[in-house]
Amino acid sequence: MAESTDSKKTAIVQGEFHTSTQDIGALLEEDFEEWDTLLVEGREPVYNLQDSKFGFSYYAIGAMFLTTLVLYFHKVVDKLGIAHQDPVEEANIDSNKRIDAEHREIWGFTNKWFRWTLLLLAGLGSIIILTQPEEVVSLFDLFFYWFPFRGWHIYLLFFPILPGLVHILTIVNPTSSNKRNQVMVENIIEYTRENDYDRALILVGEMHREGVAKGLEEQDWSVETNQTNSRLGKGISWLYNQFGEWE
């Protein structure tokens, strides 16, 4: 464990655009001998839906669909011989990739009217897909004319896409984001206390960077923050900030 000359805990909070490796790369350039641990935004997968109500089950289907897409993407990349090891796993430092809120917590964080509005829209979308598949295919052909697998069967893709959108919008909204910030701060404090760590490198989504840093500073931590290095990530973050307070 790195030695600390001051009782105050210290952290670098690096904002991340999740599809880019620039941000984790920048954080891994730090001298690990000066740091105790690397903490990363993440949560346990959805393992089962036992005792789940309809709303969370629909959300969880979306989570599993998106997770499956990511897994197959990595499998294809691996088959092509261009896959890379997880940089966090390769880093020579203690790490924890589960500091975010769990799925059931996130579903509960979101305003119930917002949740049910999403479910209602998804239900209406499913009805339209079932009753007017030719219109859905025509719309798809209009916007995705370059897609090589066009045809009547393309409308079937929309059934897993709809719960996927519910999942994304439940996670990516100001109310959920603010509460997730609080959970991440609590988990960071608990993890460092349990392991007697004083200096932490922290990687979270760009929209959580300021919120997590502020929460740690309120607990008397000394915090440095670094904005995402991704231009696309900066642009999306600016756009999100036009629709509410994310801290």
For each residue, the residues with C-beta under 8 A, 3 or more apart:
1: 36 196 197 198
2: 33 34 35 36 198 199
3:
4: 7 9 10 198 199
5:
6: 10 222
7: 4
8: 220 221 222
9: 4 192 197 198 199 200 216 220 221 222
10: 4 6 198 199 200 221 222 223
11: 188 199 200 201 202 213 216 221 222 223 224
12: 27 30 200 201 202 223 224 225 226
13: 202 204 209 212 213 216 223 224 225 226
14: 23 24 26 27 201 202 203 204 209 225 226 228
15: 23 204 205 206 208 209 225 226 227 228 233 237
16: 20 23 24 41 203 204 205 206 228 233
17: 20 22 23 205 206 228 230 232 233 234 236
18: 205
19:
20: 16 17 23 228 229 230 232 233
21: 24 25 84 87
22: 17 25 26 228 229 230
23: 14 15 16 17 20 26 27 203 228 229 230 233
24: 14 16 21 27 28 87 88 203
25: 21 22 28 29 87
26: 14 22 23 29 226 229
27: 12 14 23 24 30 38 201 203 226
28: 24 25 87 91
29: 25 26
30: 12 27 34 35 201
31: 34 35
32: 35 91 92 93
33: 2
34: 2 30 31 199
35: 2 30 31 32 38 93 199 200 201
36: 1 2 93 94 192 195 197 198 199 200
37: 93 94 95 96 191 192 195 197 199 200 201
38: 27 35 88 91 93 94 95 96 200 201 202 203
39: 95 96 99 188 191 200 201 202 203
40: 88 95 96 97 99 202 203 204
41: 16 99 100 184 203 204 205 208
42: 97 98 99 100
43: 98 100 101 102 103 106
44: 47 98 102 103
45: 63 64 67
46: 49 60 63 64 103
47: 44
48:
49: 46 52 56 57 60
50:
51:
52: 49 56 57 60
53: 56 57
54: 57 58 119
55: 58 59 107 115 116 119
56: 49 52 53 59 60 103 104 107
57: 49 52 53 54 60 61
58: 54 55 61 62 119 122 163 166
59: 55 56 62 63 103 107 163 166 167 170
60: 46 49 52 56 57 63 64 103 167
61: 57 58 64 65 160 163
62: 58 59 65 66 160 162 163 164 165 166 167 168
63: 45 46 59 60 66 67 103 167
64: 45 46 60 61 67 68
65: 61 62 68 69 160 161 163 164 167
66: 62 63 69 70 164 167 168
67: 45 63 64 70 71
68: 64 65 71 72
69: 65 66 72 73
70: 66 67 73 74
71: 67 68 74 75
72: 68 69 75 76
73: 69 70 76 77
74: 70 71 77 78 83
75: 71 72 78 79
76: 72 73 79 80
77: 73 74 80 82 83
78: 74 75 81 83
79: 75 76
80: 76 77 83
81: 78
82: 77
83: 74 77 78 80
84: 21 87
85: 89 90
86: 89 90
87: 21 24 25 28 84 90 91
88: 24 38 40 91 95 97 203
89: 85 86 95
90: 85 86 87
91: 28 32 38 87 88 95
92: 32
93: 32 35 36 37 38 201
94: 36 37 38 195 197
95: 37 38 39 40 88 89 91
96: 37 38 39 40 99 191
97: 40 42 88
98: 42 43 44 187
99: 39 40 41 42 96 184 187 188 191 202 204
100: 41 42 43 180 183 184 187
101: 43 105 106 109 179 180 183 184
102: 43 44 105 106
103: 43 44 46 56 59 60 63 106 107
104: 56 107 108
105: 101 102 108 109 179 183
106: 43 101 102 103 109 110 170 171 176 180
107: 55 56 59 103 104 110 115 170
108: 104 105
109: 101 105 106 175 176 179 180
110: 106 107 114 115 170 173 175 176
111: 114 115 175
112: 115 116
113: 116 117
114: 110 111 117 118 173 175
115: 55 107 110 111 112 118 119 170
116: 55 112 113 119 120
117: 113 114 120 121
118: 114 115 121 122 165 166 169 170
119: 54 55 58 115 116 122 123 166
120: 116 117 123 124
121: 117 118 124 125
122: 58 118 119 125 126 162 163 165 166
123: 119 120 126 127
124: 120 121 127 128
125: 121 122 128 129 158 162
126: 122 123 129 130 159 162
127: 123 124 130 131
128: 124 125 131 132 135 136
129: 125 126 132 133 136 155 158 159
130: 126 127 133
131: 127 128
132: 128 129 135 136
133: 129 130 136 137 152 155
134: 137 138 152
135: 128 132 138 139
136: 128 129 132 133 139 140 154 155 158
137: 133 134 140 141 150 151 152 154 155
138: 134 135 141 142
139: 135 136 142 143
140: 136 137 143 144 147 150 154 155
141: 137 138 144 145 150
142: 138 139 145
143: 139 140
144: 140 141 147 150
145: 141 142 150
146:
147: 140 144 150 154
148:
149: 154
150: 137 140 141 144 145 147 154
151: 137 154
152: 133 134 137 155
153: 156
154: 136 137 140 147 149 150 151 157
155: 129 133 136 137 140 152 158
156: 153 159
157: 154 160 161
158: 125 129 136 155 161 162
159: 126 129 156 162
160: 61 62 65 157 163 164
161: 65 157 158 164 165
162: 62 122 125 126 158 159 165 166
163: 58 59 61 62 65 122 160 166 167
164: 62 65 66 160 161 167 168
165: 62 118 122 161 162 168 169
166: 58 59 62 118 119 122 162 163 169 170
167: 59 60 62 63 65 66 163 164 170 171
168: 62 66 164 165 171 172
169: 118 165 166 172 173
170: 59 106 107 110 115 118 166 167 173 176
171: 106 167 168 176 180
172: 168 169 176 177 207 240
173: 110 114 169 170 176 177 244
174: 177 178 243 244 245 246
175: 109 110 111 114 178 179
176: 106 109 110 170 171 172 173 179 180
177: 172 173 174 180 181 207 208 211 246
178: 174 175 181 182 211 245 246 247
179: 101 105 109 175 176 182 183
180: 100 101 106 109 171 176 177 183 184 208
181: 177 178 184 185 208 211 212 215 247
182: 178 179 185 186 215
183: 100 101 105 179 180 186 187
184: 41 99 100 101 180 181 187 188 204 208 212 215
185: 181 182 188 189 212 215 216 219
186: 182 183 189 190
187: 98 99 100 183 184 190 191
188: 11 39 99 184 185 191 192 200 202 212 216
189: 185 186 192 193 216 219
190: 186 187 193 194
191: 37 39 96 99 187 188 194 195 197
192: 9 36 37 188 189 195 196 197 198 200
193: 189 190 196
194: 190 191
195: 36 37 94 191 192
196: 1 192 193
197: 1 9 36 37 94 191 192 200
198: 1 2 4 9 10 36 192
199: 2 4 9 10 11 34 35 36 37
200: 9 10 11 12 35 36 37 38 39 188 192 197
201: 11 12 14 27 30 35 37 38 39 93
202: 11 12 13 14 38 39 40 99 188 212
203: 14 16 23 24 27 38 39 40 41 88
204: 13 14 15 16 40 41 99 184 208 209 212
205: 15 16 17 18 41 208 209
206: 15 16 17 209 227 228 233 234 236 237
207: 172 177 211 237 240 246
208: 15 41 177 180 181 184 204 205 211 212 246
209: 13 14 15 204 205 206 212 213 225 226 227 228
210: 213 214 225 246 247
211: 177 178 181 207 208 214 215 246 247
212: 13 181 184 185 188 202 204 208 209 215 216
213: 11 13 209 210 216 217 223 225
214: 210 211 217 218 247
215: 181 182 184 185 211 212 218 219
216: 9 11 13 185 188 189 212 213 219 221 223
217: 213 214 220 221 222 223
218: 214 215
219: 185 189 215 216
220: 8 9 217
221: 8 9 10 11 216 217
222: 6 8 9 10 11 217
223: 10 11 12 13 213 216 217
224: 11 12 13
225: 12 13 14 15 209 210 213
226: 12 13 14 15 26 27 209
227: 15 206 209 234
228: 14 15 16 17 20 22 23 206 209 233 234 237
229: 20 22 23 26 233
230: 17 20 22 23 233 234
231: 234 235
232: 17 20 235 236
233: 15 16 17 20 23 206 228 229 230 236 237
234: 17 206 227 228 230 231 237 238
235: 231 232 238 239
236: 17 206 232 233 239 240
237: 15 206 207 228 233 234 240 241
238: 234 235 241 242
239: 235 236 242 243
240: 172 207 236 237 243 244 246
241: 237 238 244 246
242: 238 239
243: 174 239 240
244: 173 174 240 241
245: 174 178
246: 174 177 178 207 208 210 211 240 241
247: 178 181 210 211 214
